[in-house]
Amino acid sequence: MKKALVVVVACVTVPWLALLGLVVVFTSSALADERTSCSSSSAVDLQGRRGADLAAAAAAGAGFTGPDLVIAVAVAGAESSYDPVVRNSIGASGLWQILERAHPDLFARYDWRDPAQNAQMAQAVWQAAKRSWTPWTTFTSGAYRGHLLEAQAAVSALGGAANESSSSSVTMVRDTPTIAAGSDAGSPPVCPPAAGGLPPAPRPFVGPDGYVDDPTSSGRITRRMLHVYEEVDRAFGGWPWGVGCWDPHAWNPTSDHPKGKACDFAVGRIGEYPTVTQRADGWRLARWLQVNAAALDLAYIIWDGRIWSVARTSDGWRPYNGGGIYDVGTPTGRHADHVHASQR
């Protein structure tokens, strides 16, 4: 019996994929076998945090400590009133109001709307200024001082470790994947789980191939692609936010979807950037697909602004540029709201 999937047609980069999400929590451990290492850390979940508490947790996770952690929170309060998605008319964005025209490289590597990533952007600007807050006008004008009391309270609430002058023990899941050295040097790593922390490997495909009804649409997909769909369902106990496989994809003549050789696994709500926890869940699936690419006969995987392919395995997860078709400035075009898997 076909599994029901809620699909809403919307005018976004991937029109068919507008799936309503349910939240489920998975655990994540460090990736052990990429060519660059992941630092081991405990995660700070930013969900449910508001105002100065949100800024404090994000800033601590980005590496701010001691007095600079307090200043970071106060600056965020003065810059954005702790609104993580505010963007002004000149392109200053997020909690720390990072200016896009001054730092296009940071906007290419990070999602400014995500508090954790905006904090990483602020850390990069601060470091480039030789660990100075002078790039922020609210610091040089003294406006940040009006937020110091709430900033100190928020930092104190994190625990004593966040106040140490040495490196903070309060860290969070990083939101850029570990990739091969040289392909995007400087991006802070997210650590996709090692093979040992993933669900069981898929069962082998039993041929022959051919076309069968797609359980996610009115179209047809290959039996091999159905095998991928079924094995993800088995390994993860059902994918919580829904799956879409066959689709005409008229705007992309090279797409594997109308060939019945691709599936998209929604992460959170389509059209929106995922939470830190949801992003970790997406990486858990992407890593599982990567590890089992040979068994699933996969050609490539796209997720979270990155692409991994069998043809360039040694390059790891590379930056994804949209192929001239998708707008990577949007959650869907960036593939930040769904994991795409294509077969050979």
Secondary structure, 3 states (H helix, E strand, C coil): CCCCCCCCCCCCCCCCCCCCCCCCCCCCCCCCCCCCCCCCCCCCCCCCCCHHHHHHHHHHHHCCCHHHHHHHHHHHHHHHCCCCCCECCCCEECCCCEECCCCHHHHHHCCCCCHHHHHHHHHHHHHHCCCCCCCCHHHHCCHHHHHHHHHHHHHHHHCHHHHCCCCCCCCCCCCEECCCCCCCCCCCEECCCCHHHCCCCCCCCCCCCCEEECCCCCCEEEHHHHHHHHHHHHHCCCCCCCEECCCCCCCCCCCCCCCCCEEEEECCCCCCCCCHHHHHHHHHHHHHHHHCHHHHCEEEEEECCEEEEHHHHHHCCEECCHHHCCCCCCCCCCCCCEEEEEEC
